[in-house]
Each structure stands twice: as C-alpha cells, then as structure tokens.
Amino acid sequence: MSRIDARFASLKAEGKTAFVSFIMAGDPNFDTCMDIVCGLPAAGVDVIELGMPFTDPMADGPSIQLAGQRALGAGHTMAKTLEMVRAFRAGDTQTPIILMGYYNPIHSMGVDAFLAAAKAAGVDGLIVVDLPPEEDDELCLPANRAGLHFIRLATPTTDDRRLPKVLENTSGFVYYVSITGITGAASAQSADVGPEVARIKAATDLPVCVGFGIRTPDNAAAIARVADGVVVGTAIVDRIAKGDSAAEVLAFVKTLTDGAHSV
C-alpha cells in the first residue's frame, strides 16, 4: 500500500478528514522552506503538496505566482526540490509528499529521469495541471508504472460526460477545484461543494479532496464536513510572503489543521 493510500485509510478509520497543505518548494529560500516542510506533520498536516517552481504558472493566482518567482530568484531548481524531499524523508518516512505544478520542468529534465529521481527521493504522487487525460501516455501512465500516483483535478465545469475520462487513470485521490478561475480568487462554499463531491464520489472509490478558496479554520471545518480532504495553499503562501518565520507559518497551519480535524 502506498503512503497516500495508507494515510487516507488511517484517517478514514479514525473518522477524520485529511488536511493537505501546499507550499512552493524553495520559497522564500531553501533553508526556510525546509524548516517549514519538516514542521508540517507536527502542525497536523496529513499530506504535503510541494510546488515545482515554474516561470509561467497559468492556473495560479498572484500569491503562488510570486512564490514561484521568489523561489526561482533564490536559485531554486528541480534538483533542489528533489533534494528537499530526500532531506525530509531522512526524518519522516510516513507523510505523503506530492509534487504539484506544470509539465515543462519535468519535460526539460526528461520524463524517465524525472520519474526515477522522484521515486528515489521519496515522492508519492504528482499533480500536473496542464496535462489533460488525452495526454496520459506523456506522463500519467509512465508515472503509474514507476509507482507514483497521478492525481487529477476535477472542476465545477467537469460534467458527467467528462468525469469518467478525468477519473480513468487517476489514483491516490481526486482533487476537486471548488471554484472556477485561478487559485486564491474566491472563497469555497460548502453548500456548493457538497453536491459536487457527492457526484464525484458516486463515480469513484477514491477520496475526494477540495482545494482553492479555503483560507480560515472555519472554511476548513466547513469543507471538512463534505469532503475527504481539505487543501490549503494560498493562505499559507501569503504568510511566507509576509515574511513570517517558519514557526509563525507553522502556528498558522496548526489553526487550519485544527479546523479541518474538528469535524
């Protein structure tokens, strides 16, 4: 059983909703980011999404775009992202780590080389937002063969005709994007999200995690009532952008995880 499967099975047995955090690898610099990543499990984070910095992040709002620019400006690279995962794994062999981002940096490294290096470093899954299911031969299927989950996004515009295609080779969990548009653009509403999560769960046995538009402990608790997992990125990245210390960022994350785990 993979780390992702084991974590969701354990949470389900405990009657808890997963909390999934996103931060950009290398933001604001390698050492501070490493301190935050290593502190996330103790802050209650169940699954870590680590952004792969890229120069043209089309699905991201200003906060995450700027996080990528800060990381790249500090000299961060794909090799350093994988180095972070290896360093994290030296002290934590249980918490799942997912790399999230765009195909270009993976393609530049070479798919086979990237997958081998990611697996060896201790990566558990990928979210690559600009590769549709029609291009599964490009990365999704090779990732699955390499033992990495490929997690697909479903959105409010993913209708019943499109959903089976989206789910076809997805594994680990389904990431439901609660709002249309870019990250950080609006607030997720549980009354809107609940029926969509139920619709997706009727079509798959995979957990469904909800992200985009979740910024407060109350938001996290509300979404936790209707989903298997709550994903928060922009609100955390904004704290890093403000110049908060690693300890301050982790204290904020703890308030969010407490919200998600309170239901």
Secondary structure, DSSP 8 states (H G I E B T S, - for coil): --HHHHHHHHHHHHT--EEEEEEETTSS-HHHHHHHHHHTGGGT-SEEEEE---S--TT--HHHHHHHHHHHHTT--HHHHHHHHHHHHTT-SSS-EEEEE-HHHHHHH-HHHHHHHHHHHT--EEEETT--GGGTTTTHHHHHHTT-EE--EE-TT--TTTHHHHHTT--S-EEEE-SSSSTTSS---HHHHHHHHHHHHTT-SS-EEEESS--SHHHHHHHHTTSSEEEE-HHHHHHHHTT--HHHHHHHHHHHHHHHHT-
